[in-house]
Amino acid sequence: MSISGHERRRREEHQQRAYELQLAGGLKGFTRWTCYGAIICAITHFTWPGFRRQTLGLKAFLTSSAGIFGLVIGADENLLKYESGIRAAENEIRRKARNALALEGKIATEGEIRRWRDEQERISPPPLVETDSP
């Protein structure tokens, strides 16, 4: 089974968009959680004498660990939102294709759905999937 050039470009566009969303979400999460970690370390430093005696390296480790946690969670959240939107759009297209092919008296195989989709995209290009994230 060969993938058409159009399908390959569509997949590459989705991959690039997913990368951009992960990068933006990761940076946002990293910044937010690094600030949270630094604030918590500062508050703990001034309120707990046992923590005050700890080394600067440990405090930096705790702060950077919070930042790394935020990086991973932020990137993952953005990617999951994007994939969910893509999945919903794909399911809607497949539903429309099955209905249209059934009206034509055809069985909705993967090949038929792909041909129907290509024909529809030639008629009117699909809109980009939007997410709430930047």
CNS distance restraints for C-alpha pairs under 8 A (distance, minus, plus):
assign (resid   3 and name CA) (resid   7 and name CA) 6.20 0.50 0.50
assign (resid   3 and name CA) (resid   8 and name CA) 6.48 0.50 0.50
assign (resid   4 and name CA) (resid   8 and name CA) 6.23 0.50 0.50
assign (resid   5 and name CA) (resid   9 and name CA) 6.18 0.50 0.50
assign (resid   6 and name CA) (resid  10 and name CA) 6.17 0.50 0.50
assign (resid   7 and name CA) (resid  11 and name CA) 6.20 0.50 0.50
assign (resid   8 and name CA) (resid  12 and name CA) 6.20 0.50 0.50
assign (resid   9 and name CA) (resid  13 and name CA) 6.12 0.50 0.50
assign (resid  10 and name CA) (resid  14 and name CA) 6.29 0.50 0.50
assign (resid  11 and name CA) (resid  15 and name CA) 6.16 0.50 0.50
assign (resid  12 and name CA) (resid  16 and name CA) 6.14 0.50 0.50
assign (resid  13 and name CA) (resid  17 and name CA) 6.12 0.50 0.50
assign (resid  14 and name CA) (resid  18 and name CA) 6.02 0.50 0.50
assign (resid  15 and name CA) (resid  19 and name CA) 6.17 0.50 0.50
assign (resid  16 and name CA) (resid  20 and name CA) 6.25 0.50 0.50
assign (resid  17 and name CA) (resid  21 and name CA) 6.18 0.50 0.50
assign (resid  18 and name CA) (resid  22 and name CA) 6.09 0.50 0.50
assign (resid  18 and name CA) (resid  79 and name CA) 6.15 0.50 0.50
assign (resid  18 and name CA) (resid  82 and name CA) 6.99 0.50 0.50
assign (resid  19 and name CA) (resid  23 and name CA) 6.11 0.50 0.50
assign (resid  20 and name CA) (resid  24 and name CA) 6.19 0.50 0.50
assign (resid  21 and name CA) (resid  25 and name CA) 5.97 0.50 0.50
assign (resid  21 and name CA) (resid  75 and name CA) 7.26 0.50 0.50
assign (resid  21 and name CA) (resid  78 and name CA) 5.97 0.50 0.50
assign (resid  21 and name CA) (resid  79 and name CA) 6.56 0.50 0.50
assign (resid  21 and name CA) (resid  82 and name CA) 7.94 0.50 0.50
assign (resid  21 and name CA) (resid 133 and name CA) 7.21 0.50 0.50
assign (resid  21 and name CA) (resid 134 and name CA) 6.91 0.50 0.50
assign (resid  22 and name CA) (resid  26 and name CA) 5.78 0.50 0.50
assign (resid  22 and name CA) (resid  74 and name CA) 7.49 0.50 0.50
assign (resid  22 and name CA) (resid  75 and name CA) 4.26 0.50 0.50
assign (resid  22 and name CA) (resid  76 and name CA) 6.83 0.50 0.50
assign (resid  22 and name CA) (resid  78 and name CA) 5.91 0.50 0.50
assign (resid  22 and name CA) (resid  79 and name CA) 5.83 0.50 0.50
assign (resid  23 and name CA) (resid  27 and name CA) 6.13 0.50 0.50
assign (resid  23 and name CA) (resid  75 and name CA) 6.45 0.50 0.50
assign (resid  24 and name CA) (resid  28 and name CA) 6.15 0.50 0.50
assign (resid  24 and name CA) (resid  75 and name CA) 7.33 0.50 0.50
assign (resid  24 and name CA) (resid 134 and name CA) 6.89 0.50 0.50
assign (resid  25 and name CA) (resid  29 and name CA) 5.97 0.50 0.50
assign (resid  25 and name CA) (resid  71 and name CA) 7.41 0.50 0.50
assign (resid  25 and name CA) (resid  74 and name CA) 4.65 0.50 0.50
assign (resid  25 and name CA) (resid  75 and name CA) 4.61 0.50 0.50
assign (resid  25 and name CA) (resid  76 and name CA) 7.82 0.50 0.50
assign (resid  25 and name CA) (resid  77 and name CA) 7.48 0.50 0.50
assign (resid  25 and name CA) (resid  78 and name CA) 5.77 0.50 0.50
assign (resid  25 and name CA) (resid 133 and name CA) 7.59 0.50 0.50
assign (resid  26 and name CA) (resid  30 and name CA) 5.89 0.50 0.50
assign (resid  26 and name CA) (resid  70 and name CA) 7.01 0.50 0.50
assign (resid  26 and name CA) (resid  71 and name CA) 4.19 0.50 0.50
assign (resid  26 and name CA) (resid  72 and name CA) 6.23 0.50 0.50
assign (resid  26 and name CA) (resid  73 and name CA) 7.26 0.50 0.50
assign (resid  26 and name CA) (resid  74 and name CA) 4.71 0.50 0.50
assign (resid  26 and name CA) (resid  75 and name CA) 4.22 0.50 0.50
assign (resid  26 and name CA) (resid  76 and name CA) 7.86 0.50 0.50
assign (resid  27 and name CA) (resid  31 and name CA) 6.10 0.50 0.50
assign (resid  27 and name CA) (resid  71 and name CA) 6.18 0.50 0.50
assign (resid  27 and name CA) (resid  74 and name CA) 7.63 0.50 0.50
assign (resid  27 and name CA) (resid  75 and name CA) 7.93 0.50 0.50
assign (resid  28 and name CA) (resid  32 and name CA) 6.17 0.50 0.50
assign (resid  28 and name CA) (resid  71 and name CA) 7.42 0.50 0.50
assign (resid  28 and name CA) (resid  74 and name CA) 6.83 0.50 0.50
assign (resid  29 and name CA) (resid  33 and name CA) 5.94 0.50 0.50
assign (resid  29 and name CA) (resid  67 and name CA) 7.36 0.50 0.50
assign (resid  29 and name CA) (resid  70 and name CA) 4.32 0.50 0.50
assign (resid  29 and name CA) (resid  71 and name CA) 4.91 0.50 0.50
assign (resid  29 and name CA) (resid  72 and name CA) 7.68 0.50 0.50
assign (resid  29 and name CA) (resid  73 and name CA) 6.92 0.50 0.50
assign (resid  29 and name CA) (resid  74 and name CA) 4.64 0.50 0.50
assign (resid  29 and name CA) (resid  75 and name CA) 7.47 0.50 0.50
assign (resid  30 and name CA) (resid  34 and name CA) 5.84 0.50 0.50
assign (resid  30 and name CA) (resid  66 and name CA) 7.90 0.50 0.50
assign (resid  30 and name CA) (resid  67 and name CA) 4.56 0.50 0.50
assign (resid  30 and name CA) (resid  68 and name CA) 6.14 0.50 0.50
assign (resid  30 and name CA) (resid  69 and name CA) 7.35 0.50 0.50
assign (resid  30 and name CA) (resid  70 and name CA) 4.64 0.50 0.50
assign (resid  30 and name CA) (resid  71 and name CA) 4.29 0.50 0.50
assign (resid  30 and name CA) (resid  72 and name CA) 8.00 0.50 0.50
assign (resid  30 and name CA) (resid  74 and name CA) 7.49 0.50 0.50
assign (resid  31 and name CA) (resid  35 and name CA) 6.28 0.50 0.50
assign (resid  31 and name CA) (resid  67 and name CA) 6.68 0.50 0.50
assign (resid  31 and name CA) (resid  70 and name CA) 7.63 0.50 0.50
assign (resid  32 and name CA) (resid  36 and name CA) 6.37 0.50 0.50
assign (resid  32 and name CA) (resid  67 and name CA) 7.48 0.50 0.50
assign (resid  32 and name CA) (resid  70 and name CA) 7.03 0.50 0.50
assign (resid  33 and name CA) (resid  37 and name CA) 6.02 0.50 0.50
assign (resid  33 and name CA) (resid  66 and name CA) 5.45 0.50 0.50
assign (resid  33 and name CA) (resid  67 and name CA) 4.82 0.50 0.50
assign (resid  33 and name CA) (resid  68 and name CA) 7.92 0.50 0.50
assign (resid  33 and name CA) (resid  69 and name CA) 7.29 0.50 0.50
assign (resid  33 and name CA) (resid  70 and name CA) 5.06 0.50 0.50
assign (resid  33 and name CA) (resid  71 and name CA) 7.95 0.50 0.50
assign (resid  34 and name CA) (resid  38 and name CA) 6.08 0.50 0.50
assign (resid  34 and name CA) (resid  63 and name CA) 5.87 0.50 0.50
assign (resid  34 and name CA) (resid  64 and name CA) 6.30 0.50 0.50
assign (resid  34 and name CA) (resid  66 and name CA) 5.62 0.50 0.50
assign (resid  34 and name CA) (resid  67 and name CA) 4.11 0.50 0.50
assign (resid  34 and name CA) (resid  68 and name CA) 7.91 0.50 0.50
assign (resid  34 and name CA) (resid  70 and name CA) 7.51 0.50 0.50
assign (resid  35 and name CA) (resid  39 and name CA) 6.07 0.50 0.50
assign (resid  35 and name CA) (resid  63 and name CA) 8.00 0.50 0.50
assign (resid  35 and name CA) (resid  67 and name CA) 7.82 0.50 0.50
assign (resid  36 and name CA) (resid  40 and name CA) 6.12 0.50 0.50
assign (resid  36 and name CA) (resid  66 and name CA) 7.46 0.50 0.50
assign (resid  37 and name CA) (resid  41 and name CA) 6.08 0.50 0.50
assign (resid  37 and name CA) (resid  62 and name CA) 6.87 0.50 0.50
assign (resid  37 and name CA) (resid  63 and name CA) 4.52 0.50 0.50
assign (resid  37 and name CA) (resid  64 and name CA) 7.49 0.50 0.50
assign (resid  37 and name CA) (resid  66 and name CA) 5.42 0.50 0.50
assign (resid  37 and name CA) (resid  67 and name CA) 7.19 0.50 0.50
assign (resid  38 and name CA) (resid  42 and name CA) 6.08 0.50 0.50
assign (resid  38 and name CA) (resid  63 and name CA) 5.40 0.50 0.50
assign (resid  39 and name CA) (resid  43 and name CA) 6.10 0.50 0.50
assign (resid  40 and name CA) (resid  44 and name CA) 5.97 0.50 0.50
assign (resid  41 and name CA) (resid  45 and name CA) 5.88 0.50 0.50
assign (resid  41 and name CA) (resid  59 and name CA) 6.55 0.50 0.50
assign (resid  41 and name CA) (resid  62 and name CA) 7.77 0.50 0.50
assign (resid  41 and name CA) (resid  63 and name CA) 7.15 0.50 0.50
assign (resid  42 and name CA) (resid  46 and name CA) 6.38 0.50 0.50
assign (resid  43 and name CA) (resid  47 and name CA) 6.14 0.50 0.50
assign (resid  44 and name CA) (resid  48 and name CA) 5.55 0.50 0.50
assign (resid  44 and name CA) (resid  51 and name CA) 6.60 0.50 0.50
assign (resid  44 and name CA) (resid  52 and name CA) 7.66 0.50 0.50
assign (resid  45 and name CA) (resid  49 and name CA) 7.05 0.50 0.50
assign (resid  45 and name CA) (resid  51 and name CA) 5.61 0.50 0.50
assign (resid  45 and name CA) (resid  52 and name CA) 4.73 0.50 0.50
assign (resid  46 and name CA) (resid  52 and name CA) 6.98 0.50 0.50
assign (resid  48 and name CA) (resid  52 and name CA) 6.39 0.50 0.50
assign (resid  49 and name CA) (resid  53 and name CA) 6.51 0.50 0.50
assign (resid  50 and name CA) (resid  54 and name CA) 7.05 0.50 0.50
assign (resid  54 and name CA) (resid  58 and name CA) 6.73 0.50 0.50
assign (resid  54 and name CA) (resid  59 and name CA) 7.40 0.50 0.50
assign (resid  55 and name CA) (resid  59 and name CA) 6.67 0.50 0.50
assign (resid  56 and name CA) (resid  60 and name CA) 6.07 0.50 0.50
assign (resid  57 and name CA) (resid  61 and name CA) 6.02 0.50 0.50
assign (resid  58 and name CA) (resid  62 and name CA) 6.22 0.50 0.50
assign (resid  59 and name CA) (resid  63 and name CA) 6.22 0.50 0.50
assign (resid  60 and name CA) (resid  64 and name CA) 5.99 0.50 0.50
assign (resid  61 and name CA) (resid  65 and name CA) 5.92 0.50 0.50
assign (resid  62 and name CA) (resid  66 and name CA) 6.33 0.50 0.50
assign (resid  63 and name CA) (resid  67 and name CA) 6.45 0.50 0.50
assign (resid  64 and name CA) (resid  68 and name CA) 6.14 0.50 0.50
assign (resid  65 and name CA) (resid  69 and name CA) 6.13 0.50 0.50
assign (resid  66 and name CA) (resid  70 and name CA) 6.26 0.50 0.50
assign (resid  67 and name CA) (resid  71 and name CA) 6.16 0.50 0.50
assign (resid  68 and name CA) (resid  72 and name CA) 6.28 0.50 0.50
assign (resid  69 and name CA) (resid  73 and name CA) 6.14 0.50 0.50
assign (resid  70 and name CA) (resid  74 and name CA) 5.71 0.50 0.50
assign (resid  71 and name CA) (resid  75 and name CA) 6.12 0.50 0.50
assign (resid  72 and name CA) (resid  76 and name CA) 6.06 0.50 0.50
assign (resid  73 and name CA) (resid  77 and name CA) 5.99 0.50 0.50
assign (resid  74 and name CA) (resid  78 and name CA) 6.32 0.50 0.50
assign (resid  75 and name CA) (resid  79 and name CA) 6.21 0.50 0.50
assign (resid  76 and name CA) (resid  80 and name CA) 6.05 0.50 0.50
assign (resid  77 and name CA) (resid  81 and name CA) 6.21 0.50 0.50
assign (resid  78 and name CA) (resid  82 and name CA) 6.20 0.50 0.50
assign (resid  78 and name CA) (resid 133 and name CA) 6.78 0.50 0.50
assign (resid  79 and name CA) (resid  83 and name CA) 6.05 0.50 0.50
assign (resid  80 and name CA) (resid  84 and name CA) 5.99 0.50 0.50
assign (resid  81 and name CA) (resid  85 and name CA) 6.30 0.50 0.50
assign (resid  81 and name CA) (resid 131 and name CA) 7.07 0.50 0.50
assign (resid  82 and name CA) (resid  86 and name CA) 6.21 0.50 0.50
assign (resid  82 and name CA) (resid 130 and name CA) 7.97 0.50 0.50
assign (resid  82 and name CA) (resid 131 and name CA) 6.27 0.50 0.50
assign (resid  83 and name CA) (resid  87 and name CA) 5.96 0.50 0.50
assign (resid  84 and name CA) (resid  88 and name CA) 6.15 0.50 0.50
assign (resid  85 and name CA) (resid  89 and name CA) 6.19 0.50 0.50
assign (resid  85 and name CA) (resid 129 and name CA) 6.72 0.50 0.50
assign (resid  85 and name CA) (resid 130 and name CA) 7.69 0.50 0.50
assign (resid  85 and name CA) (resid 131 and name CA) 7.30 0.50 0.50
assign (resid  86 and name CA) (resid  90 and name CA) 6.02 0.50 0.50
assign (resid  86 and name CA) (resid 129 and name CA) 6.64 0.50 0.50
assign (resid  87 and name CA) (resid  91 and name CA) 6.05 0.50 0.50
assign (resid  88 and name CA) (resid  92 and name CA) 6.22 0.50 0.50
assign (resid  89 and name CA) (resid  93 and name CA) 6.27 0.50 0.50
assign (resid  89 and name CA) (resid 129 and name CA) 7.68 0.50 0.50
assign (resid  90 and name CA) (resid  94 and name CA) 6.16 0.50 0.50
assign (resid  91 and name CA) (resid  95 and name CA) 6.07 0.50 0.50
assign (resid  92 and name CA) (resid  96 and name CA) 6.24 0.50 0.50
assign (resid  93 and name CA) (resid  97 and name CA) 6.10 0.50 0.50
assign (resid  93 and name CA) (resid 117 and name CA) 7.69 0.50 0.50
assign (resid  94 and name CA) (resid  98 and name CA) 6.09 0.50 0.50
assign (resid  94 and name CA) (resid 113 and name CA) 6.95 0.50 0.50
assign (resid  95 and name CA) (resid  99 and name CA) 6.26 0.50 0.50
assign (resid  96 and name CA) (resid 100 and name CA) 6.07 0.50 0.50
assign (resid  97 and name CA) (resid 101 and name CA) 5.93 0.50 0.50
assign (resid  97 and name CA) (resid 108 and name CA) 7.48 0.50 0.50
assign (resid  97 and name CA) (resid 113 and name CA) 5.84 0.50 0.50
assign (resid  97 and name CA) (resid 116 and name CA) 6.42 0.50 0.50
assign (resid  97 and name CA) (resid 117 and name CA) 7.13 0.50 0.50
assign (resid  98 and name CA) (resid 102 and name CA) 5.97 0.50 0.50
assign (resid  98 and name CA) (resid 107 and name CA) 7.92 0.50 0.50
assign (resid  98 and name CA) (resid 108 and name CA) 5.42 0.50 0.50
assign (resid  98 and name CA) (resid 113 and name CA) 7.17 0.50 0.50
assign (resid  99 and name CA) (resid 103 and name CA) 6.31 0.50 0.50
assign (resid 100 and name CA) (resid 104 and name CA) 6.47 0.50 0.50
assign (resid 101 and name CA) (resid 105 and name CA) 6.25 0.50 0.50
assign (resid 101 and name CA) (resid 106 and name CA) 5.12 0.50 0.50
assign (resid 101 and name CA) (resid 107 and name CA) 6.62 0.50 0.50
assign (resid 101 and name CA) (resid 108 and name CA) 6.13 0.50 0.50
assign (resid 101 and name CA) (resid 112 and name CA) 7.88 0.50 0.50
assign (resid 101 and name CA) (resid 113 and name CA) 7.96 0.50 0.50
assign (resid 101 and name CA) (resid 116 and name CA) 7.93 0.50 0.50
assign (resid 102 and name CA) (resid 106 and name CA) 5.45 0.50 0.50
assign (resid 102 and name CA) (resid 107 and name CA) 6.52 0.50 0.50
assign (resid 102 and name CA) (resid 108 and name CA) 7.22 0.50 0.50
assign (resid 107 and name CA) (resid 112 and name CA) 7.60 0.50 0.50
assign (resid 108 and name CA) (resid 112 and name CA) 5.76 0.50 0.50
assign (resid 108 and name CA) (resid 113 and name CA) 5.97 0.50 0.50
assign (resid 109 and name CA) (resid 113 and name CA) 6.11 0.50 0.50
assign (resid 110 and name CA) (resid 114 and name CA) 6.09 0.50 0.50
assign (resid 111 and name CA) (resid 115 and name CA) 6.18 0.50 0.50
assign (resid 112 and name CA) (resid 116 and name CA) 6.04 0.50 0.50
assign (resid 113 and name CA) (resid 117 and name CA) 6.02 0.50 0.50
assign (resid 114 and name CA) (resid 118 and name CA) 6.12 0.50 0.50
assign (resid 115 and name CA) (resid 119 and name CA) 6.13 0.50 0.50
assign (resid 116 and name CA) (resid 120 and name CA) 6.18 0.50 0.50
assign (resid 117 and name CA) (resid 121 and name CA) 6.09 0.50 0.50
assign (resid 118 and name CA) (resid 122 and name CA) 6.19 0.50 0.50
assign (resid 119 and name CA) (resid 123 and name CA) 6.44 0.50 0.50
assign (resid 120 and name CA) (resid 124 and name CA) 6.21 0.50 0.50
assign (resid 120 and name CA) (resid 125 and name CA) 7.61 0.50 0.50
assign (resid 121 and name CA) (resid 125 and name CA) 4.63 0.50 0.50
assign (resid 121 and name CA) (resid 126 and name CA) 6.24 0.50 0.50
